[in-house]
Amino acid sequence: MDKQEIEIINEGLVEIRVPKFDKVSSSAPVFYNPKMEFNRDISILALQTFQEEVEREINICDVFGGSGIRAIRYKKEIEGVGIVSVNDISSLAIEQSKQNALNNNVEIDIYQKEANIILRENRGVFDVVDIDPFGTPSYFVDSVGYSLKKDSLLCITATDTSALCGTYKEPCIRKYNAVPFKSEYCHENGIRILAGFVSLTLAKYKKYIEDIKLSHSSEHYMRLYIKIDKGSKATDDSLASNIGYISHCKKCLYRTAIKGLANPIPEFCPVCGEKLISAGPLWIGKLQNSDFISKMIEKLDEDNFNRKKLNTEDKILKLLHSCFEESNAPITFYDIHVICKNLKISAPKIADIMDEIKKEGYIVVKTHFNPIGVKSDIGIVRLKEIINSLV
């Protein structure tokens, strides 16, 4: 390619060259998405934090390498890293990865294989597997379950948010074996459906989600950092405690979580008697780990880490502080404007509502999922009474 067709990208400590395209799409021969710099910056921070927690050298596989930027950054910017492997099915992507690795003076293993093949041929090799495809990751989770070893980390991204959020019901059922529903907290539901799918898929290999270190819904995608462990009894216990359903009433906005795959799901709303709609099976356990997130925030303040020049640092800090606040909050959240529309009243200030909830001894925090959403253990009836009193 001549020089006019090459774009030079500076990100973190690396500089890469990629073919220039007017539009980011899956049809591009070499896939580089500048909007995902935030995703990659958080990944650098999360993987460094994970490496220090496990106190060993970690081997990493970027299954969908594209230009190679993510894998090159992992190798160059994270301390305590062993083998870093990058894979892509595209021959042009492989050539770009090789050239970009050479230009950045890093050694990475480069593969040109179908994603499931690279995972199944390297069982027990990787401590971290990063699945960041264009679209659904569901096609690859079974091979992740086969490949990942005990005490490892799965980083997984989904960009098919319209399915996970319930806009398109049938594709969600087909890809994730779960029924979604479109509600004000549909992005949280989407993350829970993805986590539930991962949990149920890994279970056949006697592996389980020990912990979701961090999860977030940002722009057009959902991203989770999941600690994986192994053991048949622990797997059974994890499924029993963390897999279930969420039932929701469209009329009065009541919602409840039901634990277990086979437990009875209530049919009618206990508040207004309307028929409930249910989503699941999905993950009803925690979506954030406060200790891990706190370590990530501390890591950002360290001088030797700041040399990595994360361009999205301010945005990262804002997200991490929000996720930290949410880490011990109840499942789902209330959209204040949706409730006020239901009540046919104008919305009071969210800060005033939160103050009243706190006065009554309930948990209440804001959520990164929605700027006008609050997570609280207060019931919908009492919440409506508080909002009405403020109006």
Beta strands, then each sheet from edge to edge (+ up, - down):
strand 1: 6-11
strand 2: 14-19
strand 3: 58-62
strand 4: 81-87
strand 5: 109-111
strand 6: 128-131
strand 7: 152-158
strand 8: 207-218
strand 9: 221-230
strand 10: 243-248
strand 11: 255-259
strand 12: 277-283
strand 13: 334-335
strand 14: 364-367
strand 15: 370-376
sheet 1: 1+ 2-
sheet 2: 5+ 4+ 3+ 6+ 7+ 9- 8+
sheet 3: 11+ 10- 12+
sheet 4: 13+ 15- 14+
end
